[in-house]
Amino acid sequence: MVELGVVEQRYAAVCEVINDGETVTAVARRFGVTRQTVHRWLRQYGAKGLAGLVDRSGWCVWLFVREAEAGGPASVDDEF
């Protein structure tokens, strides 16, 4: 069995609503999220395409840890 990544799972949920005509409620149940979450994914996908479905929460955690280790605010340019 192939395990899907976060973006692929969200995209699958969005496609079920948009392409397959599934209800938001049914999709939310199947994916184990709230209806509000599925609505958010639909809005983000509509506004930004696949890029809107990327999990941004990891970035905040990474930045917080980086700042704590460095003893001050981190710069994005430091990493690139």
HTML snippet that shows the backbone in 3Dmol.js (N, CA, C, O; Angstrom):
<script src="https://3Dmol.org/build/3Dmol-min.js"></script>
<div id="view" style="width:600px;height:400px;position:relative"></div>
<script>
const pdb = `
ATOM      1  N   MET A   1       0.842  -1.195   0.000  1.00  0.00           N
ATOM      2  CA  MET A   1       0.000   0.000   0.000  1.00  0.00           C
ATOM      3  C   MET A   1       0.879   1.247   0.000  1.00  0.00           C
ATOM      4  O   MET A   1       1.833   1.332   0.773  1.00  0.00           O
ATOM      5  N   VAL A   2       0.571   2.197  -0.844  1.00  0.00           N
ATOM      6  CA  VAL A   2       1.331   3.432  -0.948  1.00  0.00           C
ATOM      7  C   VAL A   2       0.749   4.458   0.015  1.00  0.00           C
ATOM      8  O   VAL A   2      -0.461   4.687   0.043  1.00  0.00           O
ATOM      9  N   GLU A   3       1.628   5.072   0.806  1.00  0.00           N
ATOM     10  CA  GLU A   3       1.182   6.108   1.737  1.00  0.00           C
ATOM     11  C   GLU A   3       1.280   7.465   1.049  1.00  0.00           C
ATOM     12  O   GLU A   3       2.327   7.830   0.516  1.00  0.00           O
ATOM     13  N   LEU A   4       0.186   8.197   1.067  1.00  0.00           N
ATOM     14  CA  LEU A   4       0.158   9.505   0.433  1.00  0.00           C
ATOM     15  C   LEU A   4       0.698  10.572   1.367  1.00  0.00           C
ATOM     16  O   LEU A   4       0.522  10.488   2.582  1.00  0.00           O
ATOM     17  N   GLY A   5       1.355  11.575   0.800  1.00  0.00           N
ATOM     18  CA  GLY A   5       1.813  12.718   1.568  1.00  0.00           C
ATOM     19  C   GLY A   5       0.654  13.644   1.881  1.00  0.00           C
ATOM     20  O   GLY A   5      -0.471  13.432   1.428  1.00  0.00           O
ATOM     21  N   VAL A   6       0.940  14.655   2.649  1.00  0.00           N
ATOM     22  CA  VAL A   6      -0.097  15.602   3.087  1.00  0.00           C
ATOM     23  C   VAL A   6      -0.764  16.281   1.893  1.00  0.00           C
ATOM     24  O   VAL A   6      -1.991  16.345   1.814  1.00  0.00           O
ATOM     25  N   VAL A   7       0.042  16.783   0.973  1.00  0.00           N
ATOM     26  CA  VAL A   7      -0.524  17.504  -0.178  1.00  0.00           C
ATOM     27  C   VAL A   7      -1.380  16.567  -1.020  1.00  0.00           C
ATOM     28  O   VAL A   7      -2.462  16.941  -1.471  1.00  0.00           O
ATOM     29  N   GLU A   8      -0.886  15.338  -1.233  1.00  0.00           N
ATOM     30  CA  GLU A   8      -1.645  14.378  -2.026  1.00  0.00           C
ATOM     31  C   GLU A   8      -2.977  14.028  -1.368  1.00  0.00           C
ATOM     32  O   GLU A   8      -3.989  13.888  -2.054  1.00  0.00           O
ATOM     33  N   GLN A   9      -2.982  13.887  -0.049  1.00  0.00           N
ATOM     34  CA  GLN A   9      -4.227  13.591   0.663  1.00  0.00           C
ATOM     35  C   GLN A   9      -5.213  14.744   0.527  1.00  0.00           C
ATOM     36  O   GLN A   9      -6.395  14.536   0.252  1.00  0.00           O
ATOM     37  N   ARG A  10      -4.719  15.947   0.719  1.00  0.00           N
ATOM     38  CA  ARG A  10      -5.597  17.114   0.608  1.00  0.00           C
ATOM     39  C   ARG A  10      -6.124  17.263  -0.811  1.00  0.00           C
ATOM     40  O   ARG A  10      -7.294  17.586  -1.016  1.00  0.00           O
ATOM     41  N   TYR A  11      -5.255  17.026  -1.792  1.00  0.00           N
ATOM     42  CA  TYR A  11      -5.671  17.115  -3.189  1.00  0.00           C
ATOM     43  C   TYR A  11      -6.733  16.062  -3.503  1.00  0.00           C
ATOM     44  O   TYR A  11      -7.700  16.340  -4.213  1.00  0.00           O
ATOM     45  N   ALA A  12      -6.550  14.862  -2.973  1.00  0.00           N
ATOM     46  CA  ALA A  12      -7.541  13.801  -3.182  1.00  0.00           C
ATOM     47  C   ALA A  12      -8.888  14.206  -2.605  1.00  0.00           C
ATOM     48  O   ALA A  12      -9.926  13.977  -3.227  1.00  0.00           O
ATOM     49  N   ALA A  13      -8.878  14.809  -1.418  1.00  0.00           N
ATOM     50  CA  ALA A  13     -10.123  15.255  -0.794  1.00  0.00           C
ATOM     51  C   ALA A  13     -10.786  16.337  -1.635  1.00  0.00           C
ATOM     52  O   ALA A  13     -11.994  16.293  -1.866  1.00  0.00           O
ATOM     53  N   VAL A  14     -10.004  17.305  -2.093  1.00  0.00           N
ATOM     54  CA  VAL A  14     -10.525  18.387  -2.922  1.00  0.00           C
ATOM     55  C   VAL A  14     -11.118  17.825  -4.209  1.00  0.00           C
ATOM     56  O   VAL A  14     -12.197  18.239  -4.630  1.00  0.00           O
ATOM     57  N   CYS A  15     -10.416  16.883  -4.834  1.00  0.00           N
ATOM     58  CA  CYS A  15     -10.905  16.285  -6.082  1.00  0.00           C
ATOM     59  C   CYS A  15     -12.208  15.518  -5.878  1.00  0.00           C
ATOM     60  O   CYS A  15     -13.079  15.518  -6.748  1.00  0.00           O
ATOM     61  N   GLU A  16     -12.334  14.870  -4.731  1.00  0.00           N
ATOM     62  CA  GLU A  16     -13.586  14.147  -4.461  1.00  0.00           C
ATOM     63  C   GLU A  16     -14.772  15.103  -4.434  1.00  0.00           C
ATOM     64  O   GLU A  16     -15.860  14.763  -4.899  1.00  0.00           O
ATOM     65  N   VAL A  17     -14.561  16.296  -3.889  1.00  0.00           N
ATOM     66  CA  VAL A  17     -15.653  17.282  -3.831  1.00  0.00           C
ATOM     67  C   VAL A  17     -15.876  17.902  -5.211  1.00  0.00           C
ATOM     68  O   VAL A  17     -17.005  17.953  -5.700  1.00  0.00           O
ATOM     69  N   ILE A  18     -14.798  18.370  -5.832  1.00  0.00           N
ATOM     70  CA  ILE A  18     -14.920  19.103  -7.096  1.00  0.00           C
ATOM     71  C   ILE A  18     -15.282  18.182  -8.263  1.00  0.00           C
ATOM     72  O   ILE A  18     -16.231  18.452  -9.000  1.00  0.00           O
ATOM     73  N   ASN A  19     -14.536  17.111  -8.426  1.00  0.00           N
ATOM     74  CA  ASN A  19     -14.705  16.258  -9.609  1.00  0.00           C
ATOM     75  C   ASN A  19     -15.767  15.175  -9.444  1.00  0.00           C
ATOM     76  O   ASN A  19     -16.501  14.864 -10.383  1.00  0.00           O
ATOM     77  N   ASP A  20     -15.841  14.605  -8.248  1.00  0.00           N
ATOM     78  CA  ASP A  20     -16.731  13.467  -8.039  1.00  0.00           C
ATOM     79  C   ASP A  20     -18.086  13.860  -7.466  1.00  0.00           C
ATOM     80  O   ASP A  20     -18.996  13.033  -7.395  1.00  0.00           O
ATOM     81  N   GLY A  21     -18.224  15.116  -7.057  1.00  0.00           N
ATOM     82  CA  GLY A  21     -19.500  15.574  -6.527  1.00  0.00           C
ATOM     83  C   GLY A  21     -19.822  15.073  -5.122  1.00  0.00           C
ATOM     84  O   GLY A  21     -20.974  15.119  -4.690  1.00  0.00           O
ATOM     85  N   GLU A  22     -18.804  14.596  -4.415  1.00  0.00           N
ATOM     86  CA  GLU A  22     -19.025  14.145  -3.031  1.00  0.00           C
ATOM     87  C   GLU A  22     -19.341  15.348  -2.146  1.00  0.00           C
ATOM     88  O   GLU A  22     -18.919  16.468  -2.433  1.00  0.00           O
ATOM     89  N   THR A  23     -20.075  15.112  -1.085  1.00  0.00           N
ATOM     90  CA  THR A  23     -20.372  16.204  -0.155  1.00  0.00           C
ATOM     91  C   THR A  23     -19.151  16.470   0.724  1.00  0.00           C
ATOM     92  O   THR A  23     -18.340  15.579   0.979  1.00  0.00           O
ATOM     93  N   VAL A  24     -19.045  17.701   1.171  1.00  0.00           N
ATOM     94  CA  VAL A  24     -17.947  18.073   2.075  1.00  0.00           C
ATOM     95  C   VAL A  24     -18.019  17.225   3.343  1.00  0.00           C
ATOM     96  O   VAL A  24     -16.988  16.794   3.859  1.00  0.00           O
ATOM     97  N   THR A  25     -19.211  16.989   3.841  1.00  0.00           N
ATOM     98  CA  THR A  25     -19.387  16.196   5.055  1.00  0.00           C
ATOM     99  C   THR A  25     -18.847  14.780   4.880  1.00  0.00           C
ATOM    100  O   THR A  25     -18.137  14.271   5.747  1.00  0.00           O
ATOM    101  N   ALA A  26     -19.183  14.146   3.763  1.00  0.00           N
ATOM    102  CA  ALA A  26     -18.723  12.778   3.507  1.00  0.00           C
ATOM    103  C   ALA A  26     -17.208  12.720   3.361  1.00  0.00           C
ATOM    104  O   ALA A  26     -16.565  11.810   3.885  1.00  0.00           O
ATOM    105  N   VAL A  27     -16.647  13.673   2.660  1.00  0.00           N
ATOM    106  CA  VAL A  27     -15.190  13.716   2.465  1.00  0.00           C
ATOM    107  C   VAL A  27     -14.488  13.964   3.795  1.00  0.00           C
ATOM    108  O   VAL A  27     -13.474  13.334   4.095  1.00  0.00           O
ATOM    109  N   ALA A  28     -15.022  14.871   4.579  1.00  0.00           N
ATOM    110  CA  ALA A  28     -14.421  15.164   5.890  1.00  0.00           C
ATOM    111  C   ALA A  28     -14.401  13.908   6.759  1.00  0.00           C
ATOM    112  O   ALA A  28     -13.396  13.617   7.408  1.00  0.00           O
ATOM    113  N   ARG A  29     -15.486  13.181   6.772  1.00  0.00           N
ATOM    114  CA  ARG A  29     -15.542  11.930   7.554  1.00  0.00           C
ATOM    115  C   ARG A  29     -14.495  10.933   7.066  1.00  0.00           C
ATOM    116  O   ARG A  29     -13.768  10.333   7.858  1.00  0.00           O
ATOM    117  N   ARG A  30     -14.435  10.772   5.764  1.00  0.00           N
ATOM    118  CA  ARG A  30     -13.521   9.791   5.178  1.00  0.00           C
ATOM    119  C   ARG A  30     -12.051  10.132   5.464  1.00  0.00           C
ATOM    120  O   ARG A  30     -11.229   9.238   5.663  1.00  0.00           O
ATOM    121  N   PHE A  31     -11.730  11.425   5.482  1.00  0.00           N
ATOM    122  CA  PHE A  31     -10.353  11.847   5.697  1.00  0.00           C
ATOM    123  C   PHE A  31     -10.050  12.162   7.163  1.00  0.00           C
ATOM    124  O   PHE A  31      -8.917  12.495   7.510  1.00  0.00           O
ATOM    125  N   GLY A  32     -11.055  12.055   8.009  1.00  0.00           N
ATOM    126  CA  GLY A  32     -10.840  12.254   9.439  1.00  0.00           C
ATOM    127  C   GLY A  32     -10.570  13.688   9.839  1.00  0.00           C
ATOM    128  O   GLY A  32      -9.809  13.950  10.771  1.00  0.00           O
ATOM    129  N   VAL A  33     -11.202  14.625   9.128  1.00  0.00           N
ATOM    130  CA  VAL A  33     -11.041  16.052   9.438  1.00  0.00           C
ATOM    131  C   VAL A  33     -12.422  16.686   9.570  1.00  0.00           C
ATOM    132  O   VAL A  33     -13.440  16.039   9.324  1.00  0.00           O
ATOM    133  N   THR A  34     -12.443  17.941   9.955  1.00  0.00           N
ATOM    134  CA  THR A  34     -13.719  18.647  10.078  1.00  0.00           C
ATOM    135  C   THR A  34     -14.173  19.174   8.713  1.00  0.00           C
ATOM    136  O   THR A  34     -13.384  19.279   7.774  1.00  0.00           O
ATOM    137  N   ARG A  35     -15.446  19.495   8.635  1.00  0.00           N
ATOM    138  CA  ARG A  35     -15.981  20.111   7.409  1.00  0.00           C
ATOM    139  C   ARG A  35     -15.264  21.429   7.128  1.00  0.00           C
ATOM    140  O   ARG A  35     -14.975  21.762   5.978  1.00  0.00           O
ATOM    141  N   GLN A  36     -14.983  22.171   8.197  1.00  0.00           N
ATOM    142  CA  GLN A  36     -14.308  23.453   8.040  1.00  0.00           C
ATOM    143  C   GLN A  36     -12.935  23.284   7.394  1.00  0.00           C
ATOM    144  O   GLN A  36     -12.508  24.115   6.593  1.00  0.00           O
ATOM    145  N   THR A  37     -12.252  22.199   7.753  1.00  0.00           N
ATOM    146  CA  THR A  37     -10.938  21.935   7.169  1.00  0.00           C
ATOM    147  C   THR A  37     -11.053  21.677   5.677  1.00  0.00           C
ATOM    148  O   THR A  37     -10.258  22.197   4.894  1.00  0.00           O
ATOM    149  N   VAL A  38     -12.034  20.881   5.277  1.00  0.00           N
ATOM    150  CA  VAL A  38     -12.228  20.608   3.845  1.00  0.00           C
ATOM    151  C   VAL A  38     -12.587  21.898   3.117  1.00  0.00           C
ATOM    152  O   VAL A  38     -12.097  22.131   2.011  1.00  0.00           O
ATOM    153  N   HIS A  39     -13.422  22.734   3.704  1.00  0.00           N
ATOM    154  CA  HIS A  39     -13.752  24.029   3.086  1.00  0.00           C
ATOM    155  C   HIS A  39     -12.502  24.891   2.941  1.00  0.00           C
ATOM    156  O   HIS A  39     -12.328  25.566   1.926  1.00  0.00           O
ATOM    157  N   ARG A  40     -11.636  24.873   3.944  1.00  0.00           N
ATOM    158  CA  ARG A  40     -10.390  25.653   3.873  1.00  0.00           C
ATOM    159  C   ARG A  40      -9.512  25.143   2.729  1.00  0.00           C
ATOM    160  O   ARG A  40      -8.954  25.933   1.968  1.00  0.00           O
ATOM    161  N   TRP A  41      -9.393  23.819   2.613  1.00  0.00           N
ATOM    162  CA  TRP A  41      -8.604  23.244   1.516  1.00  0.00           C
ATOM    163  C   TRP A  41      -9.174  23.652   0.170  1.00  0.00           C
ATOM    164  O   TRP A  41      -8.421  23.969  -0.751  1.00  0.00           O
ATOM    165  N   LEU A  42     -10.490  23.649   0.044  1.00  0.00           N
ATOM    166  CA  LEU A  42     -11.122  24.051  -1.210  1.00  0.00           C
ATOM    167  C   LEU A  42     -10.817  25.514  -1.537  1.00  0.00           C
ATOM    168  O   LEU A  42     -10.514  25.846  -2.683  1.00  0.00           O
ATOM    169  N   ARG A  43     -10.897  26.386  -0.531  1.00  0.00           N
ATOM    170  CA  ARG A  43     -10.583  27.807  -0.742  1.00  0.00           C
ATOM    171  C   ARG A  43      -9.123  27.980  -1.143  1.00  0.00           C
ATOM    172  O   ARG A  43      -8.810  28.702  -2.090  1.00  0.00           O
ATOM    173  N   GLN A  44      -8.233  27.311  -0.414  1.00  0.00           N
ATOM    174  CA  GLN A  44      -6.805  27.447  -0.688  1.00  0.00           C
ATOM    175  C   GLN A  44      -6.454  26.896  -2.066  1.00  0.00           C
ATOM    176  O   GLN A  44      -5.639  27.482  -2.778  1.00  0.00           O
ATOM    177  N   TYR A  45      -7.057  25.785  -2.444  1.00  0.00           N
ATOM    178  CA  TYR A  45      -6.820  25.205  -3.765  1.00  0.00           C
ATOM    179  C   TYR A  45      -7.346  26.142  -4.848  1.00  0.00           C
ATOM    180  O   TYR A  45      -6.694  26.336  -5.874  1.00  0.00           O
ATOM    181  N   GLY A  46      -8.515  26.718  -4.622  1.00  0.00           N
ATOM    182  CA  GLY A  46      -9.083  27.650  -5.590  1.00  0.00           C
ATOM    183  C   GLY A  46      -8.225  28.890  -5.777  1.00  0.00           C
ATOM    184  O   GLY A  46      -8.134  29.427  -6.881  1.00  0.00           O
ATOM    185  N   ALA A  47      -7.602  29.341  -4.710  1.00  0.00           N
ATOM    186  CA  ALA A  47      -6.798  30.559  -4.764  1.00  0.00           C
ATOM    187  C   ALA A  47      -5.376  30.321  -5.277  1.00  0.00           C
ATOM    188  O   ALA A  47      -4.835  31.150  -6.009  1.00  0.00           O
ATOM    189  N   LYS A  48      -4.765  29.183  -4.893  1.00  0.00           N
ATOM    190  CA  LYS A  48      -3.339  28.992  -5.183  1.00  0.00           C
ATOM    191  C   LYS A  48      -3.002  27.669  -5.859  1.00  0.00           C
ATOM    192  O   LYS A  48      -1.829  27.379  -6.094  1.00  0.00           O
ATOM    193  N   GLY A  49      -3.999  26.873  -6.170  1.00  0.00           N
ATOM    194  CA  GLY A  49      -3.718  25.572  -6.762  1.00  0.00           C
ATOM    195  C   GLY A  49      -3.067  24.643  -5.745  1.00  0.00           C
ATOM    196  O   GLY A  49      -3.319  24.757  -4.546  1.00  0.00           O
ATOM    197  N   LEU A  50      -2.234  23.729  -6.221  1.00  0.00           N
ATOM    198  CA  LEU A  50      -1.589  22.773  -5.323  1.00  0.00           C
ATOM    199  C   LEU A  50      -0.761  23.457  -4.242  1.00  0.00           C
ATOM    200  O   LEU A  50      -0.666  22.954  -3.123  1.00  0.00           O
ATOM    201  N   ALA A  51      -0.169  24.587  -4.563  1.00  0.00           N
ATOM    202  CA  ALA A  51       0.641  25.313  -3.576  1.00  0.00           C
ATOM    203  C   ALA A  51      -0.192  25.700  -2.353  1.00  0.00           C
ATOM    204  O   ALA A  51       0.346  25.816  -1.252  1.00  0.00           O
ATOM    205  N   GLY A  52      -1.470  25.895  -2.531  1.00  0.00           N
ATOM    206  CA  GLY A  52      -2.347  26.243  -1.418  1.00  0.00           C
ATOM    207  C   GLY A  52      -2.591  25.095  -0.460  1.00  0.00           C
ATOM    208  O   GLY A  52      -3.085  25.303   0.648  1.00  0.00           O
ATOM    209  N   LEU A  53      -2.246  23.875  -0.880  1.00  0.00           N
ATOM    210  CA  LEU A  53      -2.494  22.707  -0.042  1.00  0.00           C
ATOM    211  C   LEU A  53      -1.264  22.278   0.752  1.00  0.00           C
ATOM    212  O   LEU A  53      -1.323  21.306   1.505  1.00  0.00           O
ATOM    213  N   VAL A  54      -0.158  22.989   0.592  1.00  0.00           N
ATOM    214  CA  VAL A  54       1.068  22.653   1.313  1.00  0.00           C
ATOM    215  C   VAL A  54       0.893  22.960   2.788  1.00  0.00           C
ATOM    216  O   VAL A  54       0.333  23.991   3.159  1.00  0.00           O
ATOM    217  N   ASP A  55       1.383  22.041   3.635  1.00  0.00           N
ATOM    218  CA  ASP A  55       1.307  22.215   5.086  1.00  0.00           C
ATOM    219  C   ASP A  55       2.323  23.266   5.508  1.00  0.00           C
ATOM    220  O   ASP A  55       3.530  23.047   5.405  1.00  0.00           O
ATOM    221  N   ARG A  56       1.840  24.388   5.976  1.00  0.00           N
ATOM    222  CA  ARG A  56       2.724  25.477   6.380  1.00  0.00           C
ATOM    223  C   ARG A  56       3.088  25.419   7.855  1.00  0.00           C
ATOM    224  O   ARG A  56       3.949  26.176   8.303  1.00  0.00           O
ATOM    225  N   SER A  57       2.460  24.548   8.612  1.00  0.00           N
ATOM    226  CA  SER A  57       2.707  24.524  10.053  1.00  0.00           C
ATOM    227  C   SER A  57       4.139  24.113  10.373  1.00  0.00           C
ATOM    228  O   SER A  57       4.702  24.589  11.359  1.00  0.00           O
ATOM    229  N   GLY A  58       4.737  23.251   9.575  1.00  0.00           N
ATOM    230  CA  GLY A  58       6.112  22.817   9.810  1.00  0.00           C
ATOM    231  C   GLY A  58       7.101  23.958   9.719  1.00  0.00           C
ATOM    232  O   GLY A  58       8.099  23.969  10.439  1.00  0.00           O
ATOM    233  N   TRP A  59       6.843  24.918   8.847  1.00  0.00           N
ATOM    234  CA  TRP A  59       7.720  26.071   8.692  1.00  0.00           C
ATOM    235  C   TRP A  59       7.798  26.861   9.994  1.00  0.00           C
ATOM    236  O   TRP A  59       8.884  27.272  10.404  1.00  0.00           O
ATOM    237  N   CYS A  60       6.679  27.073  10.635  1.00  0.00           N
ATOM    238  CA  CYS A  60       6.667  27.831  11.889  1.00  0.00           C
ATOM    239  C   CYS A  60       7.467  27.115  12.967  1.00  0.00           C
ATOM    240  O   CYS A  60       8.221  27.743  13.710  1.00  0.00           O
ATOM    241  N   VAL A  61       7.302  25.819  13.049  1.00  0.00           N
ATOM    242  CA  VAL A  61       8.033  25.043  14.048  1.00  0.00           C
ATOM    243  C   VAL A  61       9.517  25.106  13.753  1.00  0.00           C
ATOM    244  O   VAL A  61      10.317  25.317  14.664  1.00  0.00           O
ATOM    245  N   TRP A  62       9.902  24.926  12.495  1.00  0.00           N
ATOM    246  CA  TRP A  62      11.317  24.968  12.111  1.00  0.00           C
ATOM    247  C   TRP A  62      11.924  26.322  12.447  1.00  0.00           C
ATOM    248  O   TRP A  62      13.033  26.386  12.978  1.00  0.00           O
ATOM    249  N   LEU A  63      11.216  27.399  12.147  1.00  0.00           N
ATOM    250  CA  LEU A  63      11.730  28.737  12.407  1.00  0.00           C
ATOM    251  C   LEU A  63      11.886  28.987  13.900  1.00  0.00           C
ATOM    252  O   LEU A  63      12.875  29.582  14.326  1.00  0.00           O
ATOM    253  N   PHE A  64      10.919  28.539  14.703  1.00  0.00           N
ATOM    254  CA  PHE A  64      10.992  28.724  16.147  1.00  0.00           C
ATOM    255  C   PHE A  64      12.211  28.013  16.722  1.00  0.00           C
ATOM    256  O   PHE A  64      12.935  28.584  17.537  1.00  0.00           O
ATOM    257  N   VAL A  65      12.440  26.774  16.304  1.00  0.00           N
ATOM    258  CA  VAL A  65      13.590  26.015  16.795  1.00  0.00           C
ATOM    259  C   VAL A  65      14.882  26.684  16.353  1.00  0.00           C
ATOM    260  O   VAL A  65      15.823  26.800  17.138  1.00  0.00           O
ATOM    261  N   ARG A  66      14.932  27.115  15.130  1.00  0.00           N
ATOM    262  CA  ARG A  66      16.130  27.777  14.589  1.00  0.00           C
ATOM    263  C   ARG A  66      16.444  29.036  15.381  1.00  0.00           C
ATOM    264  O   ARG A  66      17.603  29.284  15.713  1.00  0.00           O
ATOM    265  N   GLU A  67      15.440  29.822  15.683  1.00  0.00           N
ATOM    266  CA  GLU A  67      15.653  31.047  16.450  1.00  0.00           C
ATOM    267  C   GLU A  67      16.144  30.732  17.853  1.00  0.00           C
ATOM    268  O   GLU A  67      17.047  31.396  18.361  1.00  0.00           O
ATOM    269  N   ALA A  68      15.555  29.726  18.479  1.00  0.00           N
ATOM    270  CA  ALA A  68      15.942  29.363  19.838  1.00  0.00           C
ATOM    271  C   ALA A  68      17.385  28.888  19.883  1.00  0.00           C
ATOM    272  O   ALA A  68      18.121  29.249  20.801  1.00  0.00           O
ATOM    273  N   GLU A  69      17.802  28.092  18.918  1.00  0.00           N
ATOM    274  CA  GLU A  69      19.172  27.584  18.890  1.00  0.00           C
ATOM    275  C   GLU A  69      20.186  28.686  18.613  1.00  0.00           C
ATOM    276  O   GLU A  69      21.303  28.663  19.130  1.00  0.00           O
ATOM    277  N   ALA A  70      19.783  29.648  17.791  1.00  0.00           N
ATOM    278  CA  ALA A  70      20.692  30.729  17.414  1.00  0.00           C
ATOM    279  C   ALA A  70      20.729  31.854  18.444  1.00  0.00           C
ATOM    280  O   ALA A  70      21.602  32.722  18.399  1.00  0.00           O
ATOM    281  N   GLY A  71      19.788  31.831  19.360  1.00  0.00           N
ATOM    282  CA  GLY A  71      19.739  32.888  20.368  1.00  0.00           C
ATOM    283  C   GLY A  71      19.131  34.177  19.862  1.00  0.00           C
ATOM    284  O   GLY A  71      19.291  35.222  20.493  1.00  0.00           O
ATOM    285  N   GLY A  72      18.445  34.129  18.746  1.00  0.00           N
ATOM    286  CA  GLY A  72      17.786  35.309  18.212  1.00  0.00           C
ATOM    287  C   GLY A  72      17.004  34.969  16.974  1.00  0.00           C
ATOM    288  O   GLY A  72      16.981  33.807  16.568  1.00  0.00           O
ATOM    289  N   PRO A  73      16.361  35.940  16.358  1.00  0.00           N
ATOM    290  CA  PRO A  73      15.557  35.677  15.157  1.00  0.00           C
ATOM    291  C   PRO A  73      16.408  35.127  14.013  1.00  0.00           C
ATOM    292  O   PRO A  73      17.523  35.597  13.784  1.00  0.00           O
ATOM    293  N   ALA A  74      15.893  34.155  13.312  1.00  0.00           N
ATOM    294  CA  ALA A  74      16.585  33.575  12.171  1.00  0.00           C
ATOM    295  C   ALA A  74      16.194  34.315  10.906  1.00  0.00           C
ATOM    296  O   ALA A  74      15.110  34.889  10.808  1.00  0.00           O
ATOM    297  N   SER A  75      17.096  34.291   9.947  1.00  0.00           N
ATOM    298  CA  SER A  75      16.818  34.884   8.644  1.00  0.00           C
ATOM    299  C   SER A  75      16.625  33.772   7.629  1.00  0.00           C
ATOM    300  O   SER A  75      17.366  32.789   7.629  1.00  0.00           O
ATOM    301  N   VAL A  76      15.643  33.924   6.774  1.00  0.00           N
ATOM    302  CA  VAL A  76      15.406  32.929   5.739  1.00  0.00           C
ATOM    303  C   VAL A  76      16.633  32.829   4.836  1.00  0.00           C
ATOM    304  O   VAL A  76      16.980  31.741   4.377  1.00  0.00           O
ATOM    305  N   ASP A  77      17.291  33.964   4.582  1.00  0.00           N
ATOM    306  CA  ASP A  77      18.463  33.990   3.706  1.00  0.00           C
ATOM    307  C   ASP A  77      19.614  33.162   4.254  1.00  0.00           C
ATOM    308  O   ASP A  77      20.466  32.716   3.485  1.00  0.00           O
ATOM    309  N   ASP A  78      19.662  32.943   5.571  1.00  0.00           N
ATOM    310  CA  ASP A  78      20.728  32.134   6.168  1.00  0.00           C
ATOM    311  C   ASP A  78      20.711  30.724   5.620  1.00  0.00           C
ATOM    312  O   ASP A  78      21.765  30.103   5.481  1.00  0.00           O
ATOM    313  N   GLU A  79      19.527  30.205   5.305  1.00  0.00           N
ATOM    314  CA  GLU A  79      19.406  28.826   4.886  1.00  0.00           C
ATOM    315  C   GLU A  79      19.674  28.653   3.399  1.00  0.00           C
ATOM    316  O   GLU A  79      20.038  27.561   2.964  1.00  0.00           O
ATOM    317  N   PHE A  80      19.501  29.706   2.611  1.00  0.00           N
ATOM    318  CA  PHE A  80      19.623  29.591   1.164  1.00  0.00           C
ATOM    319  C   PHE A  80      20.797  30.317   0.669  1.00  0.00           C
ATOM    320  O   PHE A  80      21.055  30.326  -0.535  1.00  0.00           O
TER     321      PHE A  80
END
`;
const viewer = $3Dmol.createViewer("view");
viewer.addModel(pdb, "pdb");
viewer.setStyle({}, {cartoon: {color: "spectrum"}});
viewer.zoomTo();
viewer.render();
</script>
